Amino acid sequence: MAGTDLDPNRDPEDVEGETAIHPDDVDATIPDTDPHLSKEFTARVIDAIRDEDQDRARSLVSELHAADLADLLEGLSSANRISLVQLLGEELDPEVLYEVDASVKADIVEHIPNEQIAEALTELDTDDAVYVLEELDDEDREEVLQALDADDRVAIEESLSYPAESAGRLMQRDLVALPEFWTVGQTIDYLRSETTEIPEDFYDIFVVDPSHHPVGTVPLSRVMRTHRPVTLGEMMDKDPYVIDAEADQEEVAYQFTKYHLISAAVVDKNRRLVGVVTVDDIVEVIEEEAEEDIMALAGVADASLNESILTITRQRFVWLLINMITAVASAYVISAFGATIQQMVALAALMPIVASIGGNAGNQTMTIAVRALATKELSTLNVWRVMSRELTTASMNGAGLALVAGVVVWLVFQNPLLGGVMAAALLINTIVAGLSGLLVPMGLSRAGIDPAVASTVLVTTITDVVGFLAFLGLAALVLL
């Protein structure tokens, strides 16, 4: 088979010696719905890796898009992944280094010569190059930077000087900035010139003053529709929206969403134009931030299927430990009413219902509150209106649940007082759950703590403690 050109779409049974995918050959599930990465195609790639057939491996993946090749590398086992990267050598698409998950990228760059990484970075946008470099240790990063030419090195080093997850890290340094006295004709000739280095894709031309401060923008489509003698200053949109280079990327994403931006100028502390953020970068930020919030609400941090077992265990153990510690408060409340529970065993059977319903009600409100804080829909300006609405909603839900649960407990245990205690405890806990689900995320946000990270543990603890305290306390007062 070695050295034979293979059709990626052929039936593997038509080829003598074709092998199936063994579980040890892969680390993650490659999407079955991806027409470019069928099981048969993946099996052929693995077969080429086993045979150490460089020509066949390169031929098989040569037509893959960088994103598809990234999916393939993420799905392979670590050993097969490294073998494929080494077989591809300099033919590895540089975009792959940007497309793969962080853990896989770290695995790949460890086995690529720094000179090859430096060569790949020259073919990437500045923001993508910075993203790749962030995964290198300090020594390798410095070696790669020294292998770049002076212009590329200065641009990347300046981007790396900004805080992580800031606009400075997110921005592209390649942009088109021209003076306002230039005409449309001059602009078009400049853009068409073979000696002009311009971004591969861009949406706006930034108009700058002599100090390189942005004073306006001109959409590229407007340039193409305007007569040649018209100057950029006559047709530009004045007072362009600008972003501080040190602004957090989540804030940048919010501004893009709010003002429907396609691109925005990035300025330094002196308000000089240093880069541009485009909507394609923001889409990735929105996806990343949404994923982080979802993971944080579940207490599992930001991890992928490609993370090592030790890494995933460490990330989850921390929050499980915190949850165990906070559960001590609930255990203390229960132990304080030990004598009450001994006198009426039915209380032990009904306690979890009160706590569970309260926890679910609190999580419903908390999820809405965390999302509203992230999108800036919830603030001090409307908190009282939102609190009133949540209190009303919680009261109505609590009353309905209390009525149903009270009647059921009355009929099952033939004890109307126990049904009344159950109903009252549910009503109290549901109202507290609604309020805590709103106030806890807001309080954490005001304290500078990410509400998506810590809200779940606190809200669950509050509803458990209040639920047990209300139910057992009322039982002790009314039933015994």
Number of C-alpha atoms within 10 A of each C-alpha: 14 13 12 10 12 15 12 19 11 11 11 18 10 8 11 8 10 15 14 15 16 9 10 11 18 21 20 18 13 19 14 10 8 11 11 19 19 15 17 19 21 23 19 22 25 24 21 22 22 12 13 16 18 19 15 23 25 19 18 19 21 15 12 15 14 20 16 20 22 21 21 23 26 24 22 24 17 19 13 20 23 21 19 25 20 18 20 18 15 15 11 20 19 21 21 19 27 22 18 22 20 19 16 21 20 18 15 19 20 14 12 15 13 20 15 16 22 22 15 19 25 15 13 16 18 22 26 22 25 23 18 24 25 14 17 17 11 11 8 16 18 14 13 21 21 14 17 18 11 10 8 17 17 13 18 23 14 14 26 18 11 16 14 16 14 19 28 30 27 29 25 26 22 19 22 18 19 20 19 20 14 16 22 21 18 16 20 14 12 15 14 12 11 9 8 10 13 15 13 8 9 16 18 23 19 27 26 19 15 9 10 18 19 26 20 24 27 19 17 13 10 13 22 13 9 15 12 14 11 16 20 26 19 12 18 20 16 14 10 16 18 17 23 20 27 19 17 18 23 20 16 22 22 16 15 20 16 10 9 10 15 16 21 23 26 26 22 15 9 10 16 17 26 23 26 26 27 20 17 10 17 22 13 12 18 17 10 13 16 15 15 18 21 17 16 20 21 16 22 20 19 16 18 14 14 19 17 12 9 8 11 17 12 11 15 15 14 14 19 14 11 13 17 12 12 17 17 13 15 20 13 12 18 19 12 13 16 13 11 20 19 11 12 14 10 13 17 15 10 15 20 14 16 26 28 17 20 30 24 18 26 27 23 15 22 28 21 15 24 25 18 13 18 20 15 11 12 18 12 8 9 10 15 11 11 15 15 12 13 19 19 14 16 24 19 15 18 26 19 15 17 24 18 13 20 23 18 16 21 17 12 10 11 12 14 16 15 23 23 21 25 30 25 21 28 30 26 22 32 33 25 23 34 31 21 24 31 28 19 21 29 24 14 16 17 11 10 9 14 18 26 25 22 19 30 23 19 17 28 25 21 24 31 27 21 24 31 24 21 21 24 26 19 18 22 17 10 12 15 9
